[in-house]
């Protein structure tokens, strides 16, 4: 029986930071340097976080993280993959995330998508996520995908990866 792997969307498949930097610049005219965001939660890093994340099209137009299509396709052949995303806090995101996944990951069935409010209700063998709050409760193997908000976190319970090549190398 294949192991079940849980894969986050925002910050693992979707390039959330590039999207935030673009939208912050469009909304305020402020150009934020990615290098200045280490250790800051997104809500602190982006002055217009709330209005940006709640804006129509934010999730639908997010760019891909490099290598995510090939990497997820590889995992989908080898594991039972579930895309697990906290989505109910931002109602626009529900349809937008489904449409985004259908466009970029057509090999992922709607049956493999879990949009929820809290990820602690989903079980699996391996979780790939960029937020420790989601990994900390998880009982299986924990892979943290490096993003500015988590880059300063040191936790021996996590396997840290910086890109999709590293994920496919270890899995």
C-alpha positions as CSV (number, residue, x, y, z in Angstrom):
1,X,0.0,0.0,0.0
2,X,1.3,3.4,-0.9
3,X,2.2,5.9,1.8
4,X,0.0,9.0,2.0
5,X,1.7,12.3,1.6
6,X,0.1,15.6,2.4
7,X,1.2,18.6,0.3
8,X,0.5,22.2,1.2
9,X,-0.4,24.6,-1.6
10,X,0.6,28.2,-0.5
11,X,4.4,28.4,-0.1
12,X,5.0,24.8,-1.5
13,X,3.2,24.7,-4.8
14,X,2.2,28.4,-5.2
15,X,4.8,31.1,-4.9
16,X,3.0,33.1,-2.3
17,X,5.9,35.5,-1.7
18,X,6.2,36.6,-5.3
19,X,2.5,37.1,-5.4
20,X,2.5,39.2,-2.2
21,X,5.5,41.3,-3.4
22,X,3.7,42.0,-6.7
23,X,0.3,42.8,-5.0
24,X,1.9,45.0,-2.3
25,X,3.7,47.0,-5.0
26,X,0.5,47.4,-7.0
27,X,-1.5,48.4,-4.0
28,X,0.9,50.7,-2.2
29,X,3.7,51.4,-4.6
30,X,6.1,50.0,-2.0
31,X,8.8,47.7,-3.3
32,X,9.8,45.2,-0.6
33,X,13.0,43.3,-0.8
34,X,12.5,39.6,-0.1
35,X,15.8,39.5,1.8
36,X,14.3,41.8,4.5
37,X,11.5,39.4,5.4
38,X,13.5,36.6,7.2
39,X,11.7,35.5,10.3
40,X,8.6,37.7,9.8
41,X,5.2,36.2,9.5
42,X,3.5,37.2,6.2
43,X,0.9,39.3,8.1
44,X,3.8,41.4,9.5
45,X,5.9,41.4,6.4
46,X,3.3,42.9,4.1
47,X,1.5,46.1,5.4
48,X,-1.6,45.3,3.2
49,X,-1.7,41.6,4.0
50,X,-5.4,41.5,4.9
51,X,-6.7,43.4,1.9
52,X,-4.3,41.6,-0.5
53,X,-5.1,38.0,0.7
54,X,-8.8,38.7,0.6
55,X,-8.8,40.3,-2.8
56,X,-10.4,38.5,-5.7
57,X,-7.9,36.7,-7.9
58,X,-5.1,36.6,-5.4
59,X,-5.0,32.8,-5.1
60,X,-6.1,32.2,-8.7
61,X,-3.2,34.2,-10.2
62,X,-0.4,33.0,-7.9
63,X,2.7,31.9,-9.8
64,X,4.1,28.4,-9.5
65,X,7.1,27.5,-7.4
66,X,9.8,26.3,-9.7
67,X,9.8,22.5,-10.2
68,X,6.5,22.0,-8.4
69,X,4.6,20.5,-11.4
70,X,7.3,17.9,-12.1
71,X,7.9,17.3,-8.5
72,X,4.3,16.7,-7.6
73,X,3.8,14.6,-10.7
74,X,6.7,12.4,-9.5
75,X,5.2,12.1,-6.0
76,X,1.7,11.4,-7.4
77,X,3.1,8.3,-9.2
78,X,4.9,7.1,-6.1
79,X,2.6,8.0,-3.2
80,X,-1.1,8.6,-2.4
81,X,-1.0,12.4,-2.6
82,X,-3.5,14.7,-0.9
83,X,-3.3,18.4,-1.5
84,X,-4.2,19.9,1.9
85,X,-4.7,23.6,2.2
86,X,-6.2,25.9,4.8
87,X,-8.7,27.7,2.7
88,X,-11.9,28.4,4.6
89,X,-10.6,31.5,6.4
90,X,-10.5,33.2,3.0
91,X,-13.7,32.3,1.2
92,X,-12.4,33.6,-2.2
93,X,-9.7,31.0,-2.0
94,X,-11.9,28.0,-2.2
95,X,-12.9,28.2,-5.9
96,X,-9.7,30.0,-6.8
97,X,-7.5,27.2,-5.4
98,X,-9.5,24.5,-7.1
99,X,-9.3,26.3,-10.5
100,X,-5.5,27.0,-10.0
101,X,-4.9,23.3,-9.2
102,X,-6.9,22.2,-12.2
103,X,-4.9,24.5,-14.5
104,X,-1.4,23.7,-13.3
105,X,-1.8,20.1,-11.9
106,X,-4.4,18.4,-14.2
107,X,-3.1,15.0,-12.9
108,X,-4.4,15.8,-9.5
109,X,-8.1,14.7,-9.1
110,X,-10.6,16.7,-7.2
111,X,-10.7,13.6,-4.9
112,X,-7.1,14.4,-3.9
113,X,-7.9,17.9,-2.6
114,X,-8.7,18.8,1.0
115,X,-9.6,22.4,1.6
116,X,-10.1,22.9,5.3
117,X,-9.8,25.4,8.2
118,X,-7.3,23.5,10.2
119,X,-5.0,20.7,9.0
120,X,-4.9,18.8,12.3
121,X,-7.9,16.8,11.0
122,X,-6.0,15.2,8.1
123,X,-3.8,12.2,8.6
124,X,-0.9,10.8,6.5
125,X,2.6,9.4,6.6
126,X,4.5,12.5,5.3
127,X,3.6,16.2,5.3
128,X,5.3,18.9,3.2
129,X,4.4,22.4,4.5
130,X,6.0,25.8,5.0
131,X,4.2,26.5,8.4
132,X,5.4,24.9,11.6
133,X,1.9,25.4,13.0
134,X,0.8,22.7,10.6
135,X,3.8,20.4,11.0
136,X,3.9,20.5,14.8
137,X,0.7,18.5,15.4
138,X,1.5,16.0,12.6
139,X,2.5,12.5,13.7
140,X,4.3,11.4,10.5
141,X,7.5,12.6,8.8
142,X,7.7,16.4,8.6
143,X,9.2,18.3,5.7
144,X,9.4,22.0,6.0
145,X,9.6,23.9,2.7
146,X,11.9,27.0,3.3
147,X,10.2,30.3,3.0
148,X,11.2,33.7,4.6
149,X,8.8,33.4,7.5
150,X,10.3,30.0,8.6
151,X,13.9,30.3,7.6
152,X,15.2,31.1,11.1
153,X,13.3,28.1,12.7
154,X,15.5,25.3,13.8
155,X,13.7,22.0,14.7
156,X,15.2,18.6,14.5
157,X,11.8,17.1,13.9
158,X,11.7,18.7,10.5
159,X,13.6,17.8,7.3
160,X,14.3,21.2,5.7
161,X,14.1,21.5,1.9
162,X,14.7,24.6,-0.2
163,X,13.3,23.5,-3.5
164,X,11.4,20.7,-5.3
165,X,14.6,18.9,-6.4
166,X,15.5,18.3,-2.8
167,X,12.0,16.9,-2.2
168,X,12.3,14.4,-5.0
169,X,15.8,13.5,-4.0
170,X,14.7,12.4,-0.5
171,X,11.4,10.9,-1.5
